[in-house]
Amino acid sequence: MMEKYVHGKRGWILLQLDFFCARGGRRSQQGTALSEFAPALFLVFILGLLPVIDAIFIGIDYASARYLNELQLREAQKLPRSKCIDVNGAVLQGIPHQWRQSLLGGLVSSDQSVATQVDYKPVPWQPVGSNQTVDFWFVNISTTISFRPFLNILFFKGVPGLGGPITFSVVGRRPVENNRFLNE
């Protein structure tokens, strides 16, 4: 407590200063401010922390989808075309199955199947130099997968990634290593 003398209309007055709150009155010593803290903490937790955790997992979901597409591209550029477009082959079924069994595939929550499209297209430009070849092809792979949110928040029910499933479609392109694989 702080004491201060102030000159007023009737002379000197002794003021005893104590902690004052913003409303101009004295603070209550009964803990009412603590009772207001619990609802505020609940709102900060529900509307602040949980969406941030879901946003982090949206990034992990995208990285996982991109990694799956890269794995499929690596395999498709080395295999013959007939094995790449086979429904039970390594690119369309084997790699997604192994990806689900891995740590990154198991960390994300996806209960839907992976949709993959494999396409072969010639190079869009004419190669220059001593290694010119007309038969220069690319393999294009489009991977589409849906992920469920890590935490379902009821307040964000219609928002993809926070209250509903989010779908990523990743497209990659690489040159075919051996052009004779296009006809096999």
Beta strands, then each sheet from edge to edge (+ up, - down):
strand 1: 2-8
strand 2: 11-17
strand 3: 115-122
strand 4: 137-147
strand 5: 166-175
sheet 1: 1+ 2-
sheet 2: 3+ 4- 5+
end
